Amino acid sequence: QVQLAESGGGLVQAGGSLRLSCAASGRTFSSTAMGWFRQAPGKEREFVAAINWDGSTTYYADSVKGRFTISRDNAKNTVYLQMNTLRPEDTAVYYCASRSVYSGSARYTENDYRYWGQGTQVTVSS
């Protein structure tokens, strides 16, 4: 069982930055791909970014490419999402997700992720 805890959300003005963190429990973090998803009010949850087990491969949604950066620190069992040049349309609850243990390849879709955090609210004001 993997437990995920997000932090770093909050209220920011358009054009500002936030860094989300996701701390994972367990000894297999360094072998497992991670992802970030988000869900805006009234919308379905959508893919934001993903990173493979060693950080050498990353994927981004077109809507965040060039503004967001996903990274990981395997020594700290933590994955990050650096969000720059934030826009009001980035407002959402952001979820950290983990693939099954030892599934190291990054993926785009929710069904590829087994464990989910509780989410952290990001609100971008105009």
C-alpha positions, -999 to 999 in steps of 0.1 A, spaced: 0 0 0 13 34 -10 2 66 7 5 100 -10 3 134 6 2 166 -15 11 200 -2 19 234 -16 -14 245 -30 -29 279 -24 -42 312 -38 -20 330 -63 -24 358 -88 -23 352 -125 13 351 -137 25 338 -104 41 305 -94 35 276 -70 54 244 -63 34 214 -53 50 185 -35 38 149 -31 54 128 -4 51 90 -8 53 63 17 70 29 11 104 17 -1 95 13 -38 91 50 -47 123 50 -67 110 22 -90 76 37 -97 63 63 -122 44 92 -108 19 116 -122 -1 148 -115 -37 152 -125 -62 180 -118 -99 185 -116 -116 219 -121 -151 225 -108 -177 209 -130 -151 191 -152 -136 157 -153 -102 150 -139 -74 155 -165 -38 146 -169 -12 173 -162 22 157 -161 40 124 -156 75 112 -148 92 78 -151 110 61 -123 143 78 -126 132 112 -139 147 107 -174 113 108 -192 85 133 -186 52 140 -203 30 171 -202 -5 181 -212 -4 206 -240 -22 231 -218 8 232 -194 37 225 -216 64 251 -212 49 264 -179 49 234 -156 78 211 -147 75 178 -130 105 164 -111 113 139 -84 138 133 -56 140 96 -50 161 101 -19 132 120 -4 104 99 -18 89 131 -32 76 143 -66 72 180 -74 52 201 -98 66 235 -104 39 257 -119 49 290 -135 30 317 -153 -2 305 -138 -36 313 -154 -71 314 -140 -79 283 -160 -53 264 -140 -76 266 -110 -84 231 -98 -77 205 -72 -44 189 -81 -39 152 -74 -7 132 -71 -8 96 -84 14 66 -83 15 37 -106 16 2 -92 48 -8 -75 77 -14 -99 57 1 -128 84 26 -139 71 39 -172 53 72 -173 17 71 -185 -10 96 -195 -42 80 -183 -59 77 -149 -64 40 -153 -26 35 -153 -24 48 -118 -32 28 -87 -27 51 -58 -40 87 -53 -35 115 -29 -63 135 -14 -56 165 -35 -45 201 -29 -65 232 -41 -48 256 -64 -67 289 -71 -54 314 -96 -71 348 -94 -73 372 -124 
